[in-house]
């Protein structure tokens, strides 16, 4: 099994309501000087086989990311 | 403004239903050899001031992470 880390973030220019909500909540809690907040997903998978990064790419295309509004990146540590 | 990346993941041993659902869906899509899947959040913030990492830590304690069930880490790239 190879550990693979997939990061899925909203595309630049796409509205991120979750990030805006967090930015607003931080302001209400008294945190000053908070600029843009963007929130995405970090997905850690254990994948067997010869090409875990390629497998992860196919998983992103089919399930893990919405290509219309999200970008993804794949990292195989170590 | 300093860019800060906060990663929030379910603690080891805490059930991760979102990860289990994704693991099941990947199996149904025909992906074999998928082991554990764990899903957390990646939060990118722009923070002004002298101690952006310390600010981010306070934000995690108060809002961004649930210390009962989640671990967080803070990274200041560059």
N, CA and C atoms of all chains as a GROMACS GRO file, in nm:
protein
  468
    1UNK      N    1   0.085  -0.120   0.000
    1UNK     CA    2   0.000   0.000   0.000
    1UNK      C    3   0.089   0.125   0.000
    2UNK      N    4   0.056   0.217  -0.087
    2UNK     CA    5   0.127   0.345  -0.092
    2UNK      C    6   0.033   0.454  -0.040
    3UNK      N    7   0.087   0.538   0.047
    3UNK     CA    8   0.008   0.650   0.098
    3UNK      C    9   0.008   0.762  -0.007
    4UNK      N   10  -0.109   0.807  -0.044
    4UNK     CA   11  -0.123   0.913  -0.143
    4UNK      C   12  -0.207   1.024  -0.080
    5UNK      N   13  -0.165   1.149  -0.103
    5UNK     CA   14  -0.239   1.262  -0.050
    5UNK      C   15  -0.297   1.342  -0.167
    6UNK      N   16  -0.426   1.354  -0.167
    6UNK     CA   17  -0.495   1.431  -0.270
    6UNK      C   18  -0.548   1.559  -0.206
    7UNK      N   19  -0.517   1.672  -0.267
    7UNK     CA   20  -0.567   1.801  -0.220
    7UNK      C   21  -0.664   1.856  -0.324
    8UNK      N   22  -0.782   1.891  -0.280
    8UNK     CA   23  -0.886   1.944  -0.369
    8UNK      C   24  -0.924   2.083  -0.318
    9UNK      N   25  -0.904   2.184  -0.403
    9UNK     CA   26  -0.933   2.323  -0.362
    9UNK      C   27  -1.027   2.387  -0.464
   10UNK      N   28  -1.108   2.483  -0.420
   10UNK     CA   29  -1.189   2.557  -0.517
   10UNK      C   30  -1.098   2.630  -0.615
   11UNK      N   31  -1.136   2.633  -0.742
   11UNK     CA   32  -1.056   2.704  -0.842
   11UNK      C   33  -1.050   2.852  -0.809
   12UNK      N   34  -0.938   2.914  -0.849
   12UNK     CA   35  -0.929   3.059  -0.838
   12UNK      C   36  -1.045   3.122  -0.912
   13UNK      N   37  -1.110   3.218  -0.851
   13UNK     CA   38  -1.220   3.289  -0.915
   13UNK      C   39  -1.356   3.228  -0.887
   14UNK      N   40  -1.356   3.105  -0.835
   14UNK     CA   41  -1.482   3.043  -0.798
   14UNK      C   42  -1.516   3.086  -0.656
   15UNK      N   43  -1.640   3.126  -0.636
   15UNK     CA   44  -1.686   3.167  -0.504
   15UNK      C   45  -1.668   3.051  -0.406
   16UNK      N   46  -1.617   3.082  -0.286
   16UNK     CA   47  -1.598   2.980  -0.183
   16UNK      C   48  -1.680   3.021  -0.060
   17UNK      N   49  -1.808   2.986  -0.057
   17UNK     CA   50  -1.893   3.032   0.054
   17UNK      C   51  -1.849   2.981   0.190
   18UNK      N   52  -1.791   2.860   0.193
   18UNK     CA   53  -1.742   2.807   0.320
   18UNK      C   54  -1.627   2.893   0.373
   19UNK      N   55  -1.536   2.930   0.282
   19UNK     CA   56  -1.426   3.017   0.323
   19UNK      C   57  -1.475   3.154   0.367
   20UNK      N   58  -1.574   3.209   0.296
   20UNK     CA   59  -1.628   3.340   0.335
   20UNK      C   60  -1.693   3.333   0.471
   21UNK      N   61  -1.764   3.223   0.498
   21UNK     CA   62  -1.830   3.208   0.628
   21UNK      C   63  -1.726   3.202   0.739
   22UNK      N   64  -1.617   3.130   0.716
   22UNK     CA   65  -1.512   3.121   0.818
   22UNK      C   66  -1.446   3.257   0.838
   23UNK      N   67  -1.421   3.329   0.730
   23UNK     CA   68  -1.360   3.462   0.742
   23UNK      C   69  -1.451   3.552   0.826
   24UNK      N   70  -1.581   3.546   0.802
   24UNK     CA   71  -1.674   3.626   0.879
   24UNK      C   72  -1.676   3.586   1.026
   25UNK      N   73  -1.675   3.456   1.052
   25UNK     CA   74  -1.678   3.408   1.191
   25UNK      C   75  -1.550   3.448   1.264
   26UNK      N   76  -1.436   3.443   1.196
   26UNK     CA   77  -1.311   3.484   1.260
   26UNK      C   78  -1.316   3.631   1.298
   27UNK      N   79  -1.372   3.713   1.210
   27UNK     CA   80  -1.387   3.855   1.242
   27UNK      C   81  -1.475   3.875   1.364
   28UNK      N   82  -1.583   3.800   1.373
   28UNK     CA   83  -1.674   3.814   1.488
   28UNK      C   84  -1.608   3.767   1.617
   29UNK      N   85  -1.514   3.674   1.605
   29UNK     CA   86  -1.441   3.627   1.724
   29UNK      C   87  -1.331   3.726   1.765
   30UNK      N   88  -1.310   3.831   1.687
   30UNK     CA   89  -1.212   3.932   1.723
   30UNK      C   90  -1.079   3.918   1.652
   31UNK      N   91  -1.066   3.825   1.562
   31UNK     CA   92  -0.940   3.814   1.486
   31UNK      C   93  -0.938   3.923   1.380
   32UNK      N   94  -0.839   4.010   1.389
   32UNK     CA   95  -0.826   4.117   1.289
   32UNK      C   96  -0.720   4.079   1.188
   33UNK      N   97  -0.725   4.145   1.075
   33UNK     CA   98  -0.621   4.123   0.975
   33UNK      C   99  -0.630   3.989   0.905
   34UNK      N  100  -0.752   3.936   0.893
   34UNK     CA  101  -0.770   3.812   0.818
   34UNK      C  102  -0.816   3.847   0.678
   35UNK      N  103  -0.738   3.808   0.579
   35UNK     CA  104  -0.775   3.833   0.439
   35UNK      C  105  -0.855   3.716   0.387
   36UNK      N  106  -0.827   3.681   0.262
   36UNK     CA  107  -0.906   3.576   0.200
   36UNK      C  108  -0.887   3.442   0.272
   37UNK      N  109  -0.994   3.367   0.284
   37UNK     CA  110  -0.990   3.232   0.339
   37UNK      C  111  -1.048   3.139   0.232
   38UNK      N  112  -0.974   3.035   0.200
   38UNK     CA  113  -1.025   2.936   0.105
   38UNK      C  114  -1.015   2.798   0.169
   39UNK      N  115  -1.118   2.718   0.150
   39UNK     CA  116  -1.125   2.589   0.219
   39UNK      C  117  -1.144   2.478   0.116
   40UNK      N  118  -1.060   2.378   0.128
   40UNK     CA  119  -1.071   2.261   0.041
   40UNK      C  120  -1.058   2.134   0.123
   41UNK      N  121  -1.034   2.025   0.053
   41UNK     CA  122  -1.028   1.894   0.118
   41UNK      C  123  -0.887   1.836   0.106
   42UNK      N  124  -0.849   1.767   0.211
   42UNK     CA  125  -0.728   1.686   0.206
   42UNK      C  126  -0.772   1.541   0.223
   43UNK      N  127  -0.741   1.457   0.125
   43UNK     CA  128  -0.785   1.319   0.123
   43UNK      C  129  -0.661   1.230   0.128
   44UNK      N  130  -0.649   1.150   0.232
   44UNK     CA  131  -0.536   1.058   0.246
   44UNK      C  132  -0.584   0.918   0.211
   45UNK      N  133  -0.522   0.857   0.112
   45UNK     CA  134  -0.564   0.724   0.068
   45UNK      C  135  -0.446   0.629   0.073
   46UNK      N  136  -0.473   0.505   0.108
   46UNK     CA  137  -0.376   0.397   0.091
   46UNK      C  138  -0.416   0.321  -0.035
   47UNK      N  139  -0.323   0.314  -0.132
   47UNK     CA  140  -0.354   0.254  -0.262
   47UNK      C  141  -0.251   0.147  -0.294
   48UNK      N  142  -0.299   0.028  -0.331
   48UNK     CA  143  -0.209  -0.080  -0.372
   48UNK      C  144  -0.183  -0.070  -0.522
   49UNK      N  145  -0.080  -0.140  -0.568
   49UNK     CA  146  -0.056  -0.149  -0.712
   49UNK      C  147   0.064  -0.070  -0.758
   50UNK      N  148   0.088  -0.077  -0.890
   50UNK     CA  149   0.210  -0.024  -0.948
   50UNK      C  150   0.208   0.128  -0.964
   51UNK      N  151   0.090   0.184  -0.982
   51UNK     CA  152   0.083   0.326  -1.020
   51UNK      C  153  -0.016   0.400  -0.931
   52UNK      N  154   0.018   0.414  -0.804
   52UNK     CA  155  -0.079   0.478  -0.713
   52UNK      C  156  -0.114   0.621  -0.752
   53UNK      N  157  -0.017   0.697  -0.805
   53UNK     CA  158  -0.048   0.836  -0.843
   53UNK      C  159  -0.144   0.838  -0.962
   54UNK      N  160  -0.123   0.748  -1.057
   54UNK     CA  161  -0.215   0.741  -1.172
   54UNK      C  162  -0.354   0.698  -1.129
   55UNK      N  163  -0.360   0.602  -1.036
   55UNK     CA  164  -0.489   0.560  -0.981
   55UNK      C  165  -0.558   0.679  -0.914
   56UNK      N  166  -0.481   0.754  -0.836
   56UNK     CA  167  -0.539   0.868  -0.765
   56UNK      C  168  -0.591   0.971  -0.865
   57UNK      N  169  -0.519   0.990  -0.975
   57UNK     CA  170  -0.564   1.085  -1.077
   57UNK      C  171  -0.700   1.041  -1.134
   58UNK      N  172  -0.711   0.912  -1.165
   58UNK     CA  173  -0.838   0.862  -1.217
   58UNK      C  174  -0.949   0.879  -1.113
   59UNK      N  175  -0.917   0.857  -0.986
   59UNK     CA  176  -1.018   0.875  -0.880
   59UNK      C  177  -1.064   1.020  -0.873
   60UNK      N  178  -0.969   1.113  -0.891
   60UNK     CA  179  -1.007   1.254  -0.889
   60UNK      C  180  -1.100   1.286  -1.005
   61UNK      N  181  -1.067   1.234  -1.124
   61UNK     CA  182  -1.148   1.264  -1.242
   61UNK      C  183  -1.290   1.209  -1.227
   62UNK      N  184  -1.301   1.094  -1.160
   62UNK     CA  185  -1.431   1.027  -1.155
   62UNK      C  186  -1.511   1.059  -1.030
   63UNK      N  187  -1.444   1.090  -0.920
   63UNK     CA  188  -1.520   1.101  -0.794
   63UNK      C  189  -1.474   1.214  -0.703
   64UNK      N  190  -1.344   1.227  -0.684
   64UNK     CA  191  -1.298   1.308  -0.570
   64UNK      C  192  -1.307   1.458  -0.593
   65UNK      N  193  -1.297   1.500  -0.719
   65UNK     CA  194  -1.299   1.644  -0.748
   65UNK      C  195  -1.405   1.673  -0.853
   66UNK      N  196  -1.462   1.791  -0.846
   66UNK     CA  197  -1.554   1.840  -0.948
   66UNK      C  198  -1.475   1.935  -1.037
   67UNK      N  199  -1.438   1.888  -1.156
   67UNK     CA  200  -1.345   1.963  -1.242
   67UNK      C  201  -1.400   2.099  -1.282
   68UNK      N  202  -1.530   2.119  -1.274
   68UNK     CA  203  -1.586   2.249  -1.311
   68UNK      C  204  -1.543   2.358  -1.214
   69UNK      N  205  -1.534   2.323  -1.087
   69UNK     CA  206  -1.515   2.426  -0.986
   69UNK      C  207  -1.396   2.398  -0.895
   70UNK      N  208  -1.329   2.284  -0.912
   70UNK     CA  209  -1.220   2.249  -0.820
   70UNK      C  210  -1.095   2.208  -0.897
   71UNK      N  211  -0.981   2.241  -0.839
   71UNK     CA  212  -0.853   2.190  -0.885
   71UNK      C  213  -0.805   2.083  -0.787
   72UNK      N  214  -0.729   1.988  -0.838
   72UNK     CA  215  -0.674   1.889  -0.745
   72UNK      C  216  -0.525   1.874  -0.769
   73UNK      N  217  -0.456   1.830  -0.664
   73UNK     CA  218  -0.316   1.794  -0.679
   73UNK      C  219  -0.292   1.664  -0.604
   74UNK      N  220  -0.191   1.592  -0.650
   74UNK     CA  221  -0.163   1.458  -0.597
   74UNK      C  222  -0.019   1.454  -0.550
   75UNK      N  223   0.001   1.403  -0.432
   75UNK     CA  224   0.135   1.396  -0.373
   75UNK      C  225   0.156   1.254  -0.321
   76UNK      N  226   0.272   1.199  -0.352
   76UNK     CA  227   0.309   1.068  -0.298
   76UNK      C  228   0.432   1.091  -0.210
   77UNK      N  229   0.413   1.104  -0.078
   77UNK     CA  230   0.527   1.138   0.010
   77UNK      C  231   0.630   1.025   0.013
   78UNK      N  232   0.752   1.064   0.042
   78UNK     CA  233   0.859   0.965   0.056
   78UNK      C  234   0.892   0.907  -0.078
   79UNK      N  235   0.040   4.065   0.440
   79UNK     CA  236  -0.038   3.942   0.457
   79UNK      C  237   0.053   3.820   0.437
   80UNK      N  238   0.045   3.728   0.528
   80UNK     CA  239   0.120   3.604   0.517
   80UNK      C  240   0.022   3.491   0.487
   81UNK      N  241   0.060   3.409   0.390
   81UNK     CA  242  -0.022   3.294   0.358
   81UNK      C  243   0.004   3.182   0.459
   82UNK      N  244  -0.100   3.132   0.520
   82UNK     CA  245  -0.088   3.024   0.619
   82UNK      C  246  -0.179   2.909   0.575
   83UNK      N  247  -0.127   2.788   0.588
   83UNK     CA  248  -0.206   2.670   0.551
   83UNK      C  249  -0.233   2.589   0.677
   84UNK      N  250  -0.359   2.570   0.706
   84UNK     CA  251  -0.401   2.491   0.821
   84UNK      C  252  -0.459   2.360   0.768
   85UNK      N  253  -0.412   2.248   0.820
   85UNK     CA  254  -0.466   2.118   0.784
   85UNK      C  255  -0.535   2.059   0.906
   86UNK      N  256  -0.658   2.019   0.889
   86UNK     CA  257  -0.737   1.961   0.998
   86UNK      C  258  -0.778   1.820   0.956
   87UNK      N  259  -0.736   1.721   1.034
   87UNK     CA  260  -0.768   1.581   1.000
   87UNK      C  261  -0.834   1.514   1.120
   88UNK      N  262  -0.920   1.414   1.092
   88UNK     CA  263  -0.974   1.336   1.204
   88UNK      C  264  -0.861   1.266   1.279
   89UNK      N  265  -0.871   1.264   1.412
   89UNK     CA  266  -0.768   1.196   1.492
   89UNK      C  267  -0.762   1.048   1.457
   90UNK      N  268  -0.642   0.991   1.472
   90UNK     CA  269  -0.628   0.846   1.459
   90UNK      C  270  -0.723   0.778   1.555
   91UNK      N  271  -0.796   0.681   1.507
   91UNK     CA  272  -0.886   0.606   1.593
   91UNK      C  273  -1.027   0.662   1.595
   92UNK      N  274  -1.044   0.783   1.546
   92UNK     CA  275  -1.178   0.839   1.537
   92UNK      C  276  -1.240   0.794   1.404
   93UNK      N  277  -1.364   0.747   1.413
   93UNK     CA  278  -1.434   0.705   1.293
   93UNK      C  279  -1.443   0.820   1.194
   94UNK      N  280  -1.418   0.791   1.066
   94UNK     CA  281  -1.426   0.893   0.963
   94UNK      C  282  -1.530   0.849   0.860
   95UNK      N  283  -1.658   0.878   0.884
   95UNK     CA  284  -1.763   0.828   0.794
   95UNK      C  285  -1.750   0.880   0.652
   96UNK      N  286  -1.701   1.004   0.637
   96UNK     CA  287  -1.684   1.058   0.502
   96UNK      C  288  -1.579   0.977   0.425
   97UNK      N  289  -1.469   0.945   0.494
   97UNK     CA  290  -1.366   0.862   0.431
   97UNK      C  291  -1.418   0.723   0.398
   98UNK      N  292  -1.496   0.665   0.488
   98UNK     CA  293  -1.550   0.532   0.461
   98UNK      C  294  -1.644   0.535   0.342
   99UNK      N  295  -1.724   0.641   0.331
   99UNK     CA  296  -1.817   0.653   0.218
   99UNK      C  297  -1.740   0.662   0.087
  100UNK      N  298  -1.631   0.740   0.087
  100UNK     CA  299  -1.551   0.753  -0.035
  100UNK      C  300  -1.484   0.620  -0.069
  101UNK      N  301  -1.433   0.549   0.032
  101UNK     CA  302  -1.372   0.419   0.006
  101UNK      C  303  -1.474   0.325  -0.058
  102UNK      N  304  -1.595   0.325  -0.005
  102UNK     CA  305  -1.699   0.239  -0.062
  102UNK      C  306  -1.734   0.279  -0.204
  103UNK      N  307  -1.745   0.409  -0.230
  103UNK     CA  308  -1.780   0.456  -0.364
  103UNK      C  309  -1.669   0.422  -0.464
  104UNK      N  310  -1.544   0.432  -0.420
  104UNK     CA  311  -1.432   0.397  -0.511
  104UNK      C  312  -1.439   0.250  -0.547
  105UNK      N  313  -1.472   0.166  -0.449
  105UNK     CA  314  -1.487   0.023  -0.479
  105UNK      C  315  -1.598  -0.002  -0.580
  106UNK      N  316  -1.709   0.067  -0.563
  106UNK     CA  317  -1.821   0.050  -0.657
  106UNK      C  318  -1.786   0.099  -0.797
  107UNK      N  319  -1.695   0.196  -0.806
  107UNK     CA  320  -1.652   0.245  -0.938
  107UNK      C  321  -1.549   0.152  -1.002
  108UNK      N  322  -1.507   0.048  -0.930
  108UNK     CA  323  -1.415  -0.048  -0.988
  108UNK      C  324  -1.270  -0.029  -0.948
  109UNK      N  325  -1.243   0.066  -0.859
  109UNK     CA  326  -1.106   0.082  -0.812
  109UNK      C  327  -1.076  -0.026  -0.709
  110UNK      N  328  -0.976  -0.108  -0.739
  110UNK     CA  329  -0.937  -0.215  -0.646
  110UNK      C  330  -0.813  -0.172  -0.569
  111UNK      N  331  -0.793  -0.235  -0.458
  111UNK     CA  332  -0.670  -0.209  -0.384
  111UNK      C  333  -0.671  -0.076  -0.312
  112UNK      N  334  -0.790  -0.027  -0.275
  112UNK     CA  335  -0.797   0.095  -0.197
  112UNK      C  336  -0.810   0.058  -0.049
  113UNK      N  337  -0.716   0.102   0.030
  113UNK     CA  338  -0.720   0.077   0.174
  113UNK      C  339  -0.793   0.189   0.244
  114UNK      N  340  -0.738   0.226   0.358
  114UNK     CA  341  -0.807   0.328   0.437
  114UNK      C  342  -0.810   0.463   0.364
  115UNK      N  343  -0.922   0.531   0.376
  115UNK     CA  344  -0.936   0.667   0.323
  115UNK      C  345  -0.973   0.756   0.440
  116UNK      N  346  -0.900   0.865   0.457
  116UNK     CA  347  -0.933   0.962   0.561
  116UNK      C  348  -0.942   1.101   0.497
  117UNK      N  349  -1.042   1.175   0.537
  117UNK     CA  350  -1.069   1.304   0.472
  117UNK      C  351  -1.071   1.414   0.577
  118UNK      N  352  -0.996   1.517   0.549
  118UNK     CA  353  -0.993   1.634   0.636
  118UNK      C  354  -1.004   1.760   0.554
  119UNK      N  355  -0.969   1.871   0.618
  119UNK     CA  356  -0.984   2.001   0.554
  119UNK      C  357  -0.847   2.066   0.534
  120UNK      N  358  -0.835   2.138   0.426
  120UNK     CA  359  -0.719   2.225   0.405
  120UNK      C  360  -0.772   2.368   0.397
  121UNK      N  361  -0.723   2.452   0.487
  121UNK     CA  362  -0.772   2.589   0.498
  121UNK      C  363  -0.657   2.683   0.468
  122UNK      N  364  -0.669   2.762   0.364
  122UNK     CA  365  -0.566   2.860   0.327
  122UNK      C  366  -0.614   2.997   0.372
  123UNK      N  367  -0.534   3.062   0.456
  123UNK     CA  368  -0.572   3.193   0.509
  123UNK      C  369  -0.462   3.294   0.479
  124UNK      N  370  -0.501   3.417   0.451
  124UNK     CA  371  -0.408   3.529   0.447
  124UNK      C  372  -0.424   3.603   0.579
  125UNK      N  373  -0.313   3.615   0.655
  125UNK     CA  374  -0.318   3.674   0.789
  125UNK      C  375  -0.215   3.786   0.797
  126UNK      N  376  -0.258   3.902   0.845
  126UNK     CA  377  -0.168   4.015   0.866
  126UNK      C  378  -0.109   4.007   1.007
  127UNK      N  379   0.000   4.080   1.029
  127UNK     CA  380   0.053   4.092   1.165
  127UNK      C  381   0.183   4.017   1.184
  128UNK      N  382   0.233   4.026   1.307
  128UNK     CA  383   0.367   3.978   1.339
  128UNK      C  384   0.376   3.827   1.354
  129UNK      N  385   0.267   3.764   1.398
  129UNK     CA  386   0.275   3.622   1.436
  129UNK      C  387   0.163   3.543   1.369
  130UNK      N  388   0.168   3.530   1.236
  130UNK     CA  389   0.057   3.463   1.167
  130UNK      C  390   0.038   3.318   1.213
  131UNK      N  391   0.148   3.247   1.243
  131UNK     CA  392   0.131   3.108   1.287
  131UNK      C  393   0.063   3.102   1.423
  132UNK      N  394   0.100   3.194   1.513
  132UNK     CA  395   0.035   3.197   1.644
  132UNK      C  396  -0.112   3.234   1.632
  133UNK      N  397  -0.140   3.329   1.543
  133UNK     CA  398  -0.280   3.365   1.517
  133UNK      C  399  -0.358   3.243   1.467
  134UNK      N  400  -0.295   3.171   1.373
  134UNK     CA  401  -0.363   3.054   1.316
  134UNK      C  402  -0.388   2.949   1.424
  135UNK      N  403  -0.293   2.934   1.517
  135UNK     CA  404  -0.312   2.837   1.626
  135UNK      C  405  -0.433   2.876   1.710
  136UNK      N  406  -0.443   3.004   1.742
  136UNK     CA  407  -0.559   3.051   1.821
  136UNK      C  408  -0.689   3.027   1.743
  137UNK      N  409  -0.684   3.050   1.613
  137UNK     CA  410  -0.805   3.027   1.531
  137UNK      C  411  -0.845   2.880   1.533
  138UNK      N  412  -0.745   2.792   1.530
  138UNK     CA  413  -0.775   2.648   1.536
  138UNK      C  414  -0.839   2.612   1.669
  139UNK      N  415  -0.785   2.666   1.778
  139UNK     CA  416  -0.838   2.633   1.911
  139UNK      C  417  -0.981   2.682   1.926
  140UNK      N  418  -1.011   2.797   1.865
  140UNK     CA  419  -1.143   2.859   1.887
  140UNK      C  420  -1.247   2.823   1.783
  141UNK      N  421  -1.202   2.793   1.660
  141UNK     CA  422  -1.303   2.778   1.554
  141UNK      C  423  -1.273   2.666   1.454
  142UNK      N  424  -1.148   2.659   1.408
  142UNK     CA  425  -1.125   2.581   1.286
  142UNK      C  426  -1.122   2.430   1.309
  143UNK      N  427  -1.083   2.388   1.430
  143UNK     CA  428  -1.073   2.244   1.458
  143UNK      C  429  -1.151   2.211   1.584
  144UNK      N  430  -1.203   2.090   1.587
  144UNK     CA  431  -1.268   2.037   1.707
  144UNK      C  432  -1.169   1.945   1.777
  145UNK      N  433  -1.109   1.995   1.886
  145UNK     CA  434  -0.997   1.924   1.949
  145UNK      C  435  -1.036   1.786   2.000
  146UNK      N  436  -1.162   1.762   2.019
  146UNK     CA  437  -1.205   1.630   2.066
  146UNK      C  438  -1.179   1.523   1.961
  147UNK      N  439  -1.200   1.557   1.837
  147UNK     CA  440  -1.198   1.455   1.732
  147UNK      C  441  -1.102   1.487   1.618
  148UNK      N  442  -1.039   1.604   1.621
  148UNK     CA  443  -0.954   1.644   1.508
  148UNK      C  444  -0.817   1.691   1.556
  149UNK      N  445  -0.716   1.662   1.476
  149UNK     CA  446  -0.582   1.719   1.493
  149UNK      C  447  -0.563   1.827   1.388
  150UNK      N  448  -0.483   1.928   1.422
  150UNK     CA  449  -0.453   2.028   1.320
  150UNK      C  450  -0.303   2.050   1.311
  151UNK      N  451  -0.260   2.096   1.195
  151UNK     CA  452  -0.121   2.138   1.179
  151UNK      C  453  -0.121   2.269   1.101
  152UNK      N  454  -0.016   2.347   1.125
  152UNK     CA  455  -0.007   2.482   1.068
  152UNK      C  456   0.124   2.492   0.992
  153UNK      N  457   0.115   2.543   0.871
  153UNK     CA  458   0.233   2.556   0.786
  153UNK      C  459   0.237   2.698   0.731
  154UNK      N  460   0.354   2.758   0.738
  154UNK     CA  461   0.372   2.891   0.677
  154UNK      C  462   0.474   2.873   0.565
  155UNK      N  463   0.429   2.858   0.440
  155UNK     CA  464   0.522   2.829   0.330
  155UNK      C  465   0.617   2.947   0.305
  156UNK      N  466   0.727   2.916   0.247
  156UNK     CA  467   0.824   3.019   0.208
  156UNK      C  468   0.891   3.078   0.329
   0.00000   0.00000   0.00000
